Amino acid sequence: MAAVEAQEREVDPQERGVRSGVALMLAVAAVVAAALAGRASLRAESAFDAWQQAGRAEVKHGAALVEDVRFVYADEGPSALRALEARVRAEELREAARRSSGRVRATLLLEARTAEALANALEESGFDLGREAYRNPDGGLAIHRRLADVRGEDPALVALDPEAHQARGNRAGDRAVLGLAATIPVGVAFLFGALGQALPRRRRGLVLAGWGCIAGALVIAVLLEVL
Amino acid sequence: MDLDLELAHRESRTRFDVRLAALVGSAAIAAALLGTLEMHSGKREERAFTMASRLAVQVSSGTAVSGLRSSLQASAITQGAAGGLESAGRAIAAIEAGSPEGGAIAAAEERASERLLELAQALLEAPGPDTGLDARTRGALEATPETLTLLVAEQNRQVDLAERYGNRENAAIFGLSLVAIAAVLLGLAGILGEGRQGRMILTVATVVLGASVLWGGWALLR
């Protein structure tokens, strides 16, 4: 033990300083690598969360869309079509009656009133698509407007934007990878530090190169935070 | 003679130390590279898997929505056509029976049928932005077998990508395991020092580290 201490005392103080520099550089490299890996891990977690949200939003949006379209096109649509058919038939029969007379006119008016009664009954049977509000100027069904109104009853579901979550996840994922890639120059710093320990003559230059690598990794990390 | 032996010993020790140091540093670089490859592959796999899941939902909802729309359109057209056939039948029957009332009703129904077919055509029109529908809803309503086929192809591509990146991630993890083994061996070689056993362990560590780098390269090419 005493011999080792005596040997240490024999080492040039400048040389001892450079050796300490190697140890310090390696310690800083380890801390920087740990910090970079930790930050990358947080970003990776954030990316995973965003992608999960994108998936959930897609499912919610898709389910709500199918349900709304089913309600308008399958529940309301067929009844509205039957009402429309009866209404158009009544209009044409009444128009024909206007141009007729006698028994023909009476028969046409009877048929027209029958068709109108059916149309009124269907239009008042509780579904909105058959109502006057959802008629186009040409008498057709404003089914897209009706669907927009049904969808508008729950605007939060319409506003779901899976693509925005996906983009956020993609960005966080890319940054996680780049953040972890910044540990590569730190690995090179480890190489320089280890070689500096083994090659005393080149130690100073290798230590400086190691510090340069650490600085490069830190610059990448700062750029990832700022940009 | 003693001086020569001392010099030879020092030179040998330096070579051993340099080799050990170079391998320790290389192991650090290999770990960083493989770790980055593992992270990259893992994130790409998650991204592709999410996209594949989302596209599957889009295909399902697009199929359901466009099916419901087509079904109503078909009903409207069938209703209009049936009205036309009914009016034609009534017209023939009215002529045979000599009924002017029947003929008048048939003519009115014929016009109603034509109008209904025109109105049914309006249901076939794609919804525009002025309808108040959001772009995603409009897109789903306008889905055709061609667009759905494209979505399915993209969904399959994303599934394949997820599988490919998943395999790459597994390979990178195995490479990292080899680096860890190499690091342990390097530590052992450092403890044993220059000697037959130390040199042997150092050689094994070199082989393991080299294998990890080759494995990482192979994973990258997969």
Boltz contact constraints between the chains, C-beta under 6 A:
constraints:
  - contact:
      token1: [A, 51]
      token2: [B, 46]
      max_distance: 6.0
  - contact:
      token1: [A, 51]
      token2: [B, 50]
      max_distance: 6.0
  - contact:
      token1: [A, 54]
      token2: [B, 50]
      max_distance: 6.0
  - contact:
      token1: [A, 55]
      token2: [B, 50]
      max_distance: 6.0
  - contact:
      token1: [A, 55]
      token2: [B, 53]
      max_distance: 6.0
  - contact:
      token1: [A, 58]
      token2: [B, 54]
      max_distance: 6.0
  - contact:
      token1: [A, 58]
      token2: [B, 57]
      max_distance: 6.0
  - contact:
      token1: [A, 59]
      token2: [B, 57]
      max_distance: 6.0
  - contact:
      token1: [A, 62]
      token2: [B, 57]
      max_distance: 6.0
  - contact:
      token1: [A, 62]
      token2: [B, 61]
      max_distance: 6.0
  - contact:
      token1: [A, 65]
      token2: [B, 61]
      max_distance: 6.0
  - contact:
      token1: [A, 65]
      token2: [B, 140]
      max_distance: 6.0
  - contact:
      token1: [A, 66]
      token2: [B, 61]
      max_distance: 6.0
  - contact:
      token1: [A, 66]
      token2: [B, 64]
      max_distance: 6.0
  - contact:
      token1: [A, 69]
      token2: [B, 65]
      max_distance: 6.0
  - contact:
      token1: [A, 69]
      token2: [B, 68]
      max_distance: 6.0
  - contact:
      token1: [A, 70]
      token2: [B, 68]
      max_distance: 6.0
  - contact:
      token1: [A, 73]
      token2: [B, 68]
      max_distance: 6.0
  - contact:
      token1: [A, 73]
      token2: [B, 69]
      max_distance: 6.0
  - contact:
      token1: [A, 73]
      token2: [B, 72]
      max_distance: 6.0
  - contact:
      token1: [A, 74]
      token2: [B, 68]
      max_distance: 6.0
  - contact:
      token1: [A, 77]
      token2: [B, 72]
      max_distance: 6.0
  - contact:
      token1: [A, 81]
      token2: [B, 76]
      max_distance: 6.0
  - contact:
      token1: [A, 85]
      token2: [B, 79]
      max_distance: 6.0
  - contact:
      token1: [A, 85]
      token2: [B, 116]
      max_distance: 6.0
  - contact:
      token1: [A, 88]
      token2: [B, 112]
      max_distance: 6.0
  - contact:
      token1: [A, 88]
      token2: [B, 115]
      max_distance: 6.0
  - contact:
      token1: [A, 88]
      token2: [B, 116]
      max_distance: 6.0
  - contact:
      token1: [A, 89]
      token2: [B, 112]
      max_distance: 6.0
  - contact:
      token1: [A, 92]
      token2: [B, 108]
      max_distance: 6.0
  - contact:
      token1: [A, 92]
      token2: [B, 111]
      max_distance: 6.0
  - contact:
      token1: [A, 92]
      token2: [B, 112]
      max_distance: 6.0
  - contact:
      token1: [A, 93]
      token2: [B, 108]
      max_distance: 6.0
  - contact:
      token1: [A, 96]
      token2: [B, 104]
      max_distance: 6.0
  - contact:
      token1: [A, 96]
      token2: [B, 108]
      max_distance: 6.0
  - contact:
      token1: [A, 104]
      token2: [B, 100]
      max_distance: 6.0
  - contact:
      token1: [A, 104]
      token2: [B, 101]
      max_distance: 6.0
  - contact:
      token1: [A, 104]
      token2: [B, 104]
      max_distance: 6.0
  - contact:
      token1: [A, 107]
      token2: [B, 101]
      max_distance: 6.0
  - contact:
      token1: [A, 108]
      token2: [B, 104]
      max_distance: 6.0
  - contact:
      token1: [A, 111]
      token2: [B, 105]
      max_distance: 6.0
  - contact:
      token1: [A, 140]
      token2: [B, 119]
      max_distance: 6.0
  - contact:
      token1: [A, 140]
      token2: [B, 122]
      max_distance: 6.0
  - contact:
      token1: [A, 144]
      token2: [B, 127]
      max_distance: 6.0
  - contact:
      token1: [A, 144]
      token2: [B, 131]
      max_distance: 6.0
  - contact:
      token1: [A, 144]
      token2: [B, 133]
      max_distance: 6.0
  - contact:
      token1: [A, 145]
      token2: [B, 131]
      max_distance: 6.0
  - contact:
      token1: [A, 148]
      token2: [B, 131]
      max_distance: 6.0
  - contact:
      token1: [A, 148]
      token2: [B, 132]
      max_distance: 6.0
  - contact:
      token1: [A, 148]
      token2: [B, 133]
      max_distance: 6.0
  - contact:
      token1: [A, 158]
      token2: [B, 134]
      max_distance: 6.0
  - contact:
      token1: [A, 173]
      token2: [B, 43]
      max_distance: 6.0
  - contact:
      token1: [A, 177]
      token2: [B, 39]
      max_distance: 6.0
  - contact:
      token1: [A, 177]
      token2: [B, 40]
      max_distance: 6.0
  - contact:
      token1: [A, 177]
      token2: [B, 43]
      max_distance: 6.0
  - contact:
      token1: [A, 180]
      token2: [B, 35]
      max_distance: 6.0
  - contact:
      token1: [A, 180]
      token2: [B, 36]
      max_distance: 6.0
  - contact:
      token1: [A, 180]
      token2: [B, 39]
      max_distance: 6.0
  - contact:
      token1: [A, 181]
      token2: [B, 36]
      max_distance: 6.0
  - contact:
      token1: [A, 183]
      token2: [B, 32]
      max_distance: 6.0
  - contact:
      token1: [A, 184]
      token2: [B, 32]
      max_distance: 6.0
  - contact:
      token1: [A, 187]
      token2: [B, 28]
      max_distance: 6.0
  - contact:
      token1: [A, 187]
      token2: [B, 29]
      max_distance: 6.0
  - contact:
      token1: [A, 187]
      token2: [B, 32]
      max_distance: 6.0
  - contact:
      token1: [A, 188]
      token2: [B, 29]
      max_distance: 6.0
  - contact:
      token1: [A, 190]
      token2: [B, 25]
      max_distance: 6.0
  - contact:
      token1: [A, 190]
      token2: [B, 28]
      max_distance: 6.0
  - contact:
      token1: [A, 191]
      token2: [B, 25]
      max_distance: 6.0
  - contact:
      token1: [A, 194]
      token2: [B, 21]
      max_distance: 6.0
  - contact:
      token1: [A, 194]
      token2: [B, 24]
      max_distance: 6.0
  - contact:
      token1: [A, 194]
      token2: [B, 25]
      max_distance: 6.0
  - contact:
      token1: [A, 195]
      token2: [B, 21]
      max_distance: 6.0
  - contact:
      token1: [A, 197]
      token2: [B, 21]
      max_distance: 6.0
  - contact:
      token1: [A, 198]
      token2: [B, 17]
      max_distance: 6.0
  - contact:
      token1: [A, 198]
      token2: [B, 18]
      max_distance: 6.0
  - contact:
      token1: [A, 198]
      token2: [B, 21]
      max_distance: 6.0
